[in-house]
């Protein structure tokens, strides 16, 4: 072989290119079997999409109903707060009324006590002298009586006489015994 080394190198390269680029075997074109994973996803995709859609609807409804309930609760809280304020105002007004009534009651009691003191212990020359019966009344036995003229110009009905006595903090006499009747006449 009388070739030159350069020619040999080119020839080797050519053979190498043919060897590398040559097919290993020849196969007729046949449809490849479907990939099981892609088959699963292609068949289950609509089901998964429907599930996600249902989940999103449920979450949306939950958010909607939660916000509706929150709005209702907020409205109820506002109503209860208004009612509470009204009740607090009423309580304050009633407390003031009670205090005013107690004050009036105390003033009335003091006034009645003062009247009793003045009626039974009149002041003369800045000195009080107490007696068993108020002015105009007479002590008979252990009771105080006031006598009225029962003549026609001064006559009163039983009801009028009783009202007059009650206005003076007393009542008509009820005679219980013969002794009491003798003391009164």
C-alpha positions as CSV (number, residue, x, y, z in Angstrom):
1,X,0.0,0.0,0.0
2,X,1.5,2.9,-1.3
3,X,-0.8,5.5,-0.1
4,X,0.0,8.5,1.5
5,X,-0.9,9.1,5.0
6,X,-3.2,12.0,4.2
7,X,-5.3,10.0,1.9
8,X,-5.6,7.3,4.5
9,X,-6.8,9.7,7.1
10,X,-9.5,11.0,4.7
11,X,-10.6,7.6,3.9
12,X,-10.9,6.7,7.6
13,X,-12.9,9.8,8.2
14,X,-15.3,8.9,5.4
15,X,-15.8,5.4,6.7
16,X,-16.3,6.8,10.1
17,X,-19.0,9.1,8.9
18,X,-20.8,6.3,7.1
19,X,-20.6,4.1,10.2
20,X,-21.8,6.8,12.6
21,X,-24.6,8.0,10.4
22,X,-25.8,4.6,9.3
23,X,-29.0,3.2,10.9
24,X,-28.5,0.3,13.2
25,X,-31.5,-1.5,11.7
26,X,-34.5,-0.6,9.7
27,X,-38.0,-0.6,11.2
28,X,-41.3,-0.1,9.4
29,X,-43.3,2.8,10.8
30,X,-45.7,1.4,13.4
31,X,-47.9,3.5,15.8
32,X,-46.3,3.5,19.2
33,X,-48.5,2.2,22.0
34,X,-50.1,5.0,24.0
35,X,-48.3,6.1,27.0
36,X,-50.3,5.1,30.1
37,X,-49.7,8.3,31.9
38,X,-50.8,10.5,29.1
39,X,-53.8,8.3,28.6
40,X,-54.8,8.7,32.3
41,X,-54.4,12.5,32.2
42,X,-56.2,12.9,29.0
43,X,-59.2,10.8,30.3
44,X,-59.2,12.2,33.9
45,X,-58.7,15.9,33.0
46,X,-62.4,16.8,32.6
47,X,-63.1,15.1,36.0
48,X,-60.3,17.0,37.7
49,X,-61.5,20.2,36.2
50,X,-65.0,19.6,37.3
51,X,-63.8,18.8,40.9
52,X,-61.8,22.1,41.0
53,X,-64.7,24.0,39.7
54,X,-67.0,22.5,42.4
55,X,-64.4,23.3,45.0
56,X,-64.2,26.9,43.8
57,X,-68.0,27.3,43.8
58,X,-68.2,25.9,47.4
59,X,-65.5,28.3,48.6
60,X,-67.2,31.2,46.9
61,X,-70.6,30.3,48.5
62,X,-68.9,29.9,51.9
63,X,-67.3,33.4,51.5
64,X,-70.6,34.8,50.4
65,X,-72.6,33.3,53.2
66,X,-69.9,34.2,55.7
67,X,-70.1,37.8,54.6
68,X,-73.9,37.8,54.6
69,X,-73.8,36.3,58.2
70,X,-71.2,38.8,59.2
71,X,-73.4,41.6,57.9
72,X,-76.4,40.2,59.8
73,X,-74.4,39.9,63.0
74,X,-73.0,43.4,62.6
75,X,-76.6,44.8,62.1
76,X,-77.8,42.8,65.2
77,X,-74.9,44.1,67.3
78,X,-75.7,47.7,66.2
79,X,-79.4,47.1,67.1
80,X,-78.5,45.7,70.5
81,X,-76.1,48.5,71.1
82,X,-78.9,51.0,70.4
83,X,-81.3,49.1,72.7
84,X,-78.6,49.0,75.4
85,X,-78.1,52.8,75.1
86,X,-81.8,53.3,75.4
87,X,-82.0,51.1,78.4
88,X,-79.0,52.9,80.0
89,X,-80.8,56.2,79.4
90,X,-84.0,54.9,80.9
91,X,-82.1,53.5,83.9
92,X,-80.4,56.9,84.4
93,X,-83.8,58.7,84.2
94,X,-85.5,56.2,86.6
95,X,-82.6,56.5,89.0
96,X,-83.0,60.3,89.0
97,X,-86.7,59.9,89.5
98,X,-86.1,57.6,92.5
99,X,-83.6,60.0,94.0
100,X,-86.1,62.9,93.5
101,X,-88.9,60.9,95.0
102,X,-86.7,60.0,98.0
103,X,-85.7,63.6,98.4
104,X,-89.4,64.7,98.3
105,X,-90.3,61.9,100.7
106,X,-87.6,63.0,103.1
107,X,-88.7,66.6,102.9
108,X,-92.3,65.6,103.4
109,X,-91.4,63.6,106.5
110,X,-89.4,66.5,107.9
111,X,-92.3,68.8,107.2
112,X,-94.7,66.4,108.9
113,X,-92.4,66.0,111.8
114,X,-92.0,69.7,112.1
115,X,-95.8,70.1,111.9
116,X,-96.1,67.6,114.8
117,X,-93.5,69.4,116.8
118,X,-95.2,72.8,116.1
119,X,-98.7,71.3,116.9
120,X,-97.7,69.6,120.2
121,X,-94.8,71.8,121.3
122,X,-95.6,75.3,120.2
123,X,-92.8,77.9,120.5
124,X,-93.5,80.8,122.8
125,X,-90.8,83.4,123.3
126,X,-88.3,81.0,121.6
127,X,-89.1,78.3,124.1
128,X,-91.0,75.2,123.3
129,X,-93.6,74.0,125.7
130,X,-95.0,70.6,124.9
131,X,-98.4,69.4,125.8
132,X,-100.3,66.1,125.2
133,X,-102.7,67.5,122.5
134,X,-102.2,70.0,119.8
135,X,-103.7,73.5,120.0
136,X,-107.5,73.5,120.0
137,X,-107.7,69.9,121.1
138,X,-108.6,68.6,124.6
139,X,-107.1,65.8,126.5
140,X,-109.8,63.4,127.8
141,X,-108.5,60.2,129.4
142,X,-105.5,59.2,127.3
143,X,-106.8,60.6,124.0
144,X,-107.0,64.0,122.4
145,X,-110.4,65.2,121.0
146,X,-111.7,68.3,119.2
147,X,-115.3,69.2,119.7
148,X,-117.4,70.7,116.9
149,X,-120.6,72.6,117.2
150,X,-123.3,70.3,115.6
151,X,-125.9,73.1,115.4
152,X,-127.6,73.4,112.0
153,X,-125.5,76.2,110.5
154,X,-122.3,74.2,111.2
155,X,-123.6,70.7,110.6
156,X,-121.6,68.4,108.2
157,X,-122.5,65.2,106.7
158,X,-120.7,62.1,108.1
159,X,-118.4,62.1,105.0
160,X,-117.6,65.8,105.3
161,X,-116.8,65.4,109.1
162,X,-114.6,62.4,108.4
163,X,-112.6,64.3,105.7
164,X,-112.2,67.2,108.1
165,X,-110.8,64.9,110.8
166,X,-108.5,63.1,108.3
167,X,-107.2,66.5,107.2
168,X,-106.0,67.0,110.8
169,X,-104.3,63.6,111.0
170,X,-107.2,62.0,113.0
171,X,-110.5,60.3,112.5
172,X,-114.0,60.3,113.8
173,X,-114.4,58.9,117.3
174,X,-115.7,55.4,117.8
175,X,-117.1,54.9,121.3
176,X,-116.3,51.4,122.6
177,X,-117.7,51.6,126.2
178,X,-120.1,53.3,128.5
179,X,-117.1,54.9,130.4
180,X,-115.7,56.3,127.1
181,X,-119.1,57.7,126.3
182,X,-119.4,59.4,129.7
183,X,-115.9,60.9,129.3
184,X,-116.9,62.5,125.9
185,X,-120.2,64.0,127.1
